[in-house]
């Protein structure tokens, strides 16, 4: 009958130490972030230029929203 004991035959070298849950969670989050970044940049030759263009577009949209008249926003009727 064979018994597997860590004290016999150097089996302690084969034991894999698992990281604590917080470390494992951090590693998984980093890996997911890396995969997401790689997938968004797939097929783009210059990702920095695309990011600049996107930020500029968002800025222009914000500016357009702030300059548009707020309030009633429709036709105004004159009572007279």
C-alpha positions, 0 to 999 in steps of 0.5 A, spaced: 500 500 500 503 506 497 502 512 501 503 519 499 506 523 505 510 530 503 515 528 508 517 522 504 521 522 497 521 530 496 514 531 495 514 538 498 517 540 492 511 539 488 506 543 492 504 549 488 502 555 493 496 558 491 496 566 492 492 569 497 485 571 494 486 579 494 493 577 490 489 573 485 483 578 484 489 583 482 492 578 477 486 577 474 484 584 474 490 586 470 490 580 465 483 582 464 485 589 463 490 587 458 486 583 454 481 588 453 486 593 451 489 589 446 482 587 443 481 595 442 487 596 439 487 590 434 487 593 427 489 600 429 496 602 427 496 608 431 492 607 437 495 614 440 492 618 434 485 614 435 485 616 442 486 623 441 481 624 435 476 621 440 477 625 446 477 631 441 470 629 438 468 628 446 470 635 447 466 638 441 460 634 443 460 637 450 462 644 447 456 644 443 451 641 448 453 647 453 452 652 447 445 650 445 439 654 448 437 650 454 430 651 457 423 650 453 427 648 447 421 649 442 417 654 439 415 660 443 408 663 442 407 670 443 401 672 446 398 679 444 
